Amino acid sequence: MLTLTKSDAVRIMAVGANAAGLRAAARAKRLLPNAVVTVIDRGKFISYGACGMPYFVSGDIGSADKLRETAYGVIRDPEFFRKAKGLEVIIETEVERIDRAAHKVVARSLLTGEVREFPYDKLILATGAVPIVPPFVPKGGKRVSVFKTMEDSIALRKALQTGQISKVGLVGAGPIGCELAEACKAMWGAEVILFDAAPHILPAMLDPEMARPVETYLTGEGVELHTNCPLQGLVEEEDGVIIKTPQGDFKVDHVVIAIGVRPNSKLAAECGLTIGKTGGIVVDEKMTTSDPDIFAAGDCVELKHLISGKPVAMPLGSLANREGRVIGSNLGGGNERFGPVVGSAAVKIFDMNVSATGLTEKAAREAGFDVGVAWGSFTDKADYYPGFENLHLKLVYDKKTTKLLGLQGYSKGEVVKRVDVFAALLKHGGTLEDLLDAEFAYAPPYAPAVDPLYSIACTARNELMEGIHALPPDADLSSKLIVDVRRTKEAADRPLPEKDTKNVPFEEFRVLCDQVPQDREVVCLCSKGVRSSEAARILRQKGCKNVRFVGGGSLMKLAQK
């Protein structure tokens, strides 16, 4: 293994000229000014904000060049990197082979076919990910595409803008599929049909009862949604594409395959580097592969999940940039490390903000935790401040240790900052007690005096310490007596579908609670879960043993359609 110094005229090669590769290359050049740093990429466009492509398609971002500009308006092209960063960036050239013994890569120009060899002392692999496409999808069709590159986004926007696409089928209801649903519908007025094989949308981020309200909102915006609906075939015709599914055939103008991506580790595997269970390149905390002279970063690598301990592929630009810096710093003599991840994510669906971090309840149970769950509906700012929005959260924790495991949320207001705070606690092994001890910035335009994260931690602690148990918002209440403690007008405005319901407004509950029979299974309900949990406590104190409340209240329950 070669150790580098600032005076060495070493040769550093990077394969991949987007977030991870260029971040690593630029950082290495900064620390090793005499190094010769070369970056090769098969694409025409480099260093662009791929996560912004759905917003370019939607028209929120006016020009594709905006995704390639620096903060001060300069296009990040090979000339920019040569002049500003001291890097040689070679585009439209594909690396075909890595010769580890000879320390060289072999690349072919996609324009001329010329084959060149590039020697290296240190090599960085940032080969990204490739779209998952079922084998029966026709190749080369004009009416079927993926959504991975800048060229994909430019072509899709042009087709929508010119009216070539008026009805689109989106296969995959993960973040990209949901973002494209808005992009096609809101700006261009296209009919959108969204499919997913999973029982609900965003299955990697949300549990079912958290996904359903978002689905209700999505369909309310005019998107036709089909879950539990795997793609069985595509038939491309002259005037459209027929999508074949167990729920029937659907004809559209164009289909976008957005099932997901897998690590592009082909080059690494062919040269004998260790590949993990996820298909990603195995790296240590310094982002070094099984070859000490080869590093890897970005969507092509396998990471470790901090909470579950399992290997994961996590294709996020935020992580890729951090990984790239770690490589560049270590090439320059540093000792930086990239540790396990918690998987924080966010997606905007029309005006709904959805975010999550850590493990879902399903994933936590699969990982063997003694899972506890709390739900809650809150406001994102003081409820007397104009423009507040309801905020809905689900907290997942371990009942034995009170260790925090995950958080999910959706709101038209501010939900992402709550997830970010929670993620910071996850990274440090936080517990319910740590969440209760957290200090939040407060002013009415930004938050309630009692932050939603504090409130939901209290809900979880009340269940653990005092036995005030919640039912999930999607629980079947048909055989239970529902004690509705909402005010009479609240209950009338948003009636429950269940028949066995008794309305006892919370303001009168302490006086009238003796009317609730103690020999029935009782479920208390209010709009958000705060009053109903207190009502459940009162009934328990009165001797009612079998009483619970609906987590998240009627706001979350009635959205379970």
PyMOL commands that set and color helices and strands:
alter all, ss='L'
color gray80, all
select helices_A, chain A and resi 19-31+50-57+64-68+78-85+150-161+175-187+208-220+266-270+298-300+317-331+361-366+416-427+432-437+452-466+488-493+506-515+530-541+553-557
alter helices_A, ss='H'
color red, helices_A
select strands_A, chain A and resi 11-15+36-40+88-90+93-99+104-109+115-119+122-125+129-131+144-146+167-171+191-195+224-226+233-237+240-245+248-252+254-257+261-263+281-282+294-296+301-304+311-312+345-349+352-358+371-379+390-398+404-411+470-471+481-484+501-503+522-525+547-550
alter strands_A, ss='S'
color yellow, strands_A
deselect
rebuild
show_as cartoon
